[in-house]
Amino acid sequence: MRFPRAGALLACLVSLAARADLVFVSDERGDDVRVLSTEDNAEVAAIAVGKRPRGMCASPDGKTVYVALGDEDAVALVDVASRKVVGRVPVGRDPEQVALSPDGKVLYVSNEAASTATAVEIASQRKIFAAPVGTEPEGMGVAPSGKKLYVTGESSDDVTVLDARSGKLLRRFKVGARPRWVVFSPDGKQAFVSAEVGGTLHFVDLASDKPRAAVKIGNGQTKPDGLAISPDGKLLYLAEGRGAAVSVIDVASRSVKTRIPVGERPWGIALSPQGNRLYTANGGSNDVSVVDTASARTIARIPVGNKPYGVLYVP
């Protein structure tokens, strides 16, 4: 038996270590999810998932992607390795956004048409609760502690805070007009909520669930939508919607540091774990922008489907 030379073996190991990460993009009108390679910024697969895919999230181990199917009242389970749908979970009427408990065992969805938030145990598909929230719920997120669920009500201009285990109402508070996305600081001390029509970004104290500040973003063309936070929690990236840009916001000073032009009507947004690459789903230009965060500029535009909604980075 002949063994590979040390140099060849090393090259093979380096190649495996450098294997590209993936970016999943939900194509709302195309009824599929497009998979992009971060190595060459090219599409490598299109997965037929079901009707009207929108929000997505990934399991803690990165092996499964969960996709909300708005017209099928279900969430599709996509195996990342095979790039195939391997199951569906019924989650109630008109799911839009999805989130997971920190242990990956419970799936949460915002049911837009029903004005509820639903929690389902994934393994058994047992419904844990379906709790009333604001009108037309959209954005949702589980606090880092796993104890609270934040749900934005886009037509009631509020955020509902639920006990993530029982669905019990903990608090409801007003924000700017048409709130969309919610994300949390890595240290679990703050929540951030974008308000599209209000043109504002809201800073919320997570201990008391009370808004502390509202920052006006851009001009009348800016419609704040998707949010992503840097790994160190110092910077927020906000998709400006009709503003065709991403605002970079310093969390400590609550001020906009710079704006980065991207595609038309950026909606969903995702950041690499290292914080060096940012991806926006541009529903108006049917592409994904790739942003180098160090230089604050767009380095690629990748064509994808028809009305991309969400974007998810999967290491």
N, C-alpha and C positions, 0 to 999 in steps of 0.2 A: 504493500500500500504506500502510495506517495502522499505526503502531507504538504499543504500549501506553505510556501515560503513565508517568513515572518512579515516581510513587507506587504505581501498580498493579503495576509490575514489581518494586518493592521488597517489596510485600506478598506477591507470589508467591514471591520468593526466601526471605523470612522463613518462609513457610509450608512450603517444602521443607526448610529448615534445621531447622524444629521438628517434622518428621515423627516420629511416635511410634516408640519402640522396641517390641520384641515380647518377650513372655514365653511360652515353650513349657512345657506341662504334660503329662506322660505319664499317661494314664488307664488304669491297669493292668487293670481289669475291663471297661472300655469298648472296649479294643483300638484306641484312637485317641490322638492328641495334640491337646490344645486350645491354641489360640493366643490370647493376650490382648494387647490394646493398652495400653501404659503411659500413653497420653494420657487415656483416660477409664475405665481399669480395667474394660474390657468384653471379652467373648469376641468374636473376629472370625472365627474359623475352627475347624473340627474336621477333622482329617486322619486318615483310616483308614490306619493304618500296618502292622497285623498283630497277631498274638496276643501278649498280655501285654507291652505296652511298659513298660519300667522306666527304667534309667539313660539319660542323654543327655549329649552334648557337642556343641560347635560347632567348625567349622573356623576356623582363625586369621583368615580374611577374613570370617567371619560369613555366608557364603553357603549353607552346608550344615549341617544338624543331623543327628547320628547317634543313632539310637534302638535300644537293645537290645530284641530281641523274644524273651522268655524261652521261649515255647512254639514258636518257629520256628527256633531255633538260628542266628539271623542278626541282622544289624544293618541297619535300614532307613536309606536316605539320603534326607533330605527337603530339597528345594530351598526356601529361605526365601522367595525372590521369588514363586514360583508357588504355594507351599504344597502341593506335590505330592511323592509318593514317586517318586524318579527312579532308584532302584537298591537292590540288596540285596547284602550281603557275608556269606558263610558264615563263622561264627566259632566253631564247635564247640558243644557241648551246653550248654543252659541259661544263656545270657549274662544277667548282671544289671547290672553297672556297666560303663561305657565311658570311655576316655580316649584322647587323641591325643598323638603326639609333637609337640614344639614346632613342627616344620615342617609338621605336618598330613598327613604322608605315611603314617604307621603308626598303625593302630587297635589298641588294647589292650582286652581284655574279661576280666572275671572270670566263669569258668564254674562256677556255684554247685554244680550236681549232680555235676560231674566233678572238682571240687577242682583245677582248673588255671587258669592265666592264659594267654591266647592273644594272639599278636601277628600281625597281617595287614597286608601292604602293600596299601593301598587301590586303587591304580591297576591292579595286576595281579591282585589278590585272592589273592596267593601267601601261604601261611602261613609265617611266619618261625620261630615256635616255639609250642609248647604245653607250658608248664612246670608241674610239680607245685607246689602251694602248700598253705596250710593248709586245713582242712576247711570246706566251705561258704564259699568266698571271696565277698566282697561288695564292700566299698569298695576303690577303687584310684585311684592317681594317679601321674603322671609328675613327677619332681622338675624344678624349673626348668632345671637343667642338661641335661635330656633323657637323662641317663645311668642313672638308677635308676627302678625301678618298685616302688611299695609296694602290697601287696595284703593286706587284712585277712582273717583266717580266723575267721568268727563262731562256729564250734563248737569250734575248737582254741584260741581265746583268744590268738591271736598275729598277728604281722605278718611277712610274707615279703618280703624285699628281693631283687629280681632285677636283673641287668644288662639294661637296656632294649633293648639291641641283640641280645644272644645268648640271653637267658633264663636265663643261668647264675645259680645260687643264690649270693648274696653274704652274706646273713645272715638269721636268723629269731629274733625275740625275742617274749617274752610281754608282754601288756598286760592290762587288765581284762577281765571276762567279756563275751563277745559283742561284739567290736569291729565297728563299722559303717563309719564314714566316715573318710577321710584327706584332709587338705589341707596345703599347704606355705606357709611365709612367703615373701613376694615376694623377699626377699634370698637365698633358697635355703639358709638356715642351719638352719631348724627344720621338723619335720613335726608335725602334730597329729592325734591319733587319738581318736575317741569310742568309748566302751565302754558299750553299752546296759544290760546287766544289771549290770555293775559300777558304773554310775552315775558314771563317771569320764571325765575328759579327760586325755590323755597328751601330754606335751611330749617330743619326740624330737630329739636332736642329729643333723643330717643328715650331717655329716662322718663320724661314727663309727657311725651307725645304732644308737645306744643311747638308751633312755628316760632322761630326766633328772628328770622330776617327774610326779606324777599328782594332779589336782585333783578333789575330790569336788564333784559338781554337784547342787544342790538337795537334795530329800528322797527318800524311798522311791518317790514317784510319778514322779520324774524319770527318764527313760530316754533318755540322750543318743543322738542320731542324726545328722542332717545338719549339716554345718559350712560356713561361709563366712568368709573373712577380708577385712578392710577393705583398700582399695588401698594404704594406707601401712603395713600390717602391724601396726598397734597394737591392733586389736580383733578378737576372734573372736566370731562369732555361732553359737550352738549350738541346734538344734531339740531340744526336751525330750521329744518323743514324748508319752507319757501325761501329762506335766506340763502340756500345753496352753499352752506358753509358749516363748519364746526367751531363753536366757541370753546376756548380753553380757559378754564376758570380756576384762579388760585383760591383754594378753600379757606386758608387762614385769613386773607384780606377780603374775601368775598368780592373779588373783582375779576373782570375779563382781561386776561393777559394778551391774547391774540385771537385772530380768526383765521381759519384755514379753509380756502375754497375747496369744495368737493363737487359731486354731481348734483343733479336737480332733485329737489325735495328729499334730502336725506331723512330717513326715518329710524330704522333700527341701527344700533351702533355696538361695536364690540372691540375690546382691547386685548392684546396678547398678554399672557401672564407676566412677561418681562416688562410690559409697558412700552415697548419700542415700536409697535405697529398698531394702527387703529384702522378699523374697517367700517364703512357706512353703507347701508342698503339704500340706494337712491331710486325711489319709486317713480320719479318723474323722468329719469333718463335710462331706466332699466339697466343699471349697472351697479357695481360695487367700487367704491374708492378705497385705495390703500394709502394710508398716511404714515409717513415717517415722523414719529413724534419728536425726535431730537431736532430735526430741521424745521418741523412744523410745515411740511408741504406734502402735497399729494404726489406719489411716485408711480401710481398705476391706476388705470380704470379698467375693470373687467366686465364685459357684457354678461348679463344674466337675465334670462326669462322675460316675464311680463309682470311688472309691478312688484318688485322685491319688497318684502315687508320687514322681516327680521334677519339678523345676522348673528352667528354664534361661533366663537373660537373654540376649537376642540384640540387640545395638545395631544 
